[in-house]
Amino acid sequence: MDNYNTILFDFDYTIADSSNGIIICFNKALRTIGQKELSPYSIKKTIGKSLKQSFFELSKINSIAIYNEFRNEFIKYSKKYMVKNAKMYNYVEEFFKWIKDHNCNIGIVTSKDKSTVLKIIEKNNCKKYVDIIIGENKNIKPKPSKEPLKKAIISLQSNPKETLYIGDSIVDAESAQKAKVDFFAVLTGFTTYEDFYLSGYKIKKYFNSIKDLLNFLKSEDKNNE
């Protein structure tokens, strides 16, 4: 931890699982605009991408007007279903507390909308640890652009060399590399070790879970005493 003063996290499949809520909202929104439902598996595979990317990739519809109609419905359903169907992973609160005990900033950089993330972390007693949330924003290009990470770094008055990003997908790895920050991969999403390796992006370390990552950092801490 001596190398970093800022730890940034992706949200879905990194520190939380809101896949059930996403599937419910995605398919209800599709039905409302007269489109066919999609399989839960196919929707889960796109989690981590922006809603716009996921819609066009999955629906094969090439119309911004239809997407905007879908997005409006998704947001309506999200208010009802997203927070109550989300859960944060075990050890996240302990990890956040450990980071704060080491005087580091904590940020969440995600393709999810900020208000939903805020409600989920508040529900799980983690809001008090988080210094900034960068979510879906029409003024910032979504990941894999470097813009969301750069926005967080600047807002926290940090710099890339002292920032670590933790995520579960190729999108996260690409965004980290473009922003010139170190990246740790957690294998709690749909992206495998092989997927990361074949992507060609620089992954500093791999972990099976947040618990394993926390234990690793704790052991490093002891070795440096």
Secondary structure, 3 states (H helix, E strand, C coil): CCCCCEEEECCECCCEECHHHHHHHHHHHHHHCCCCCCCHHHHHHCCCCCHHHHHHHHHCCCCHHHHHHHHHHHHHHHHHHCHHHCEECCCHHHHHHHHHHCCCEEEEECCCCHHHHHHHHHHCCCHHHCCEEECCCCCCCCCCCCHHHHHHHHHCCCCHHHEEEEECCHHHHHHHHHHCCEEEEECCCCCCHHHHHHHCCCCCEEECCHHHHHHHHHHHHHHCC
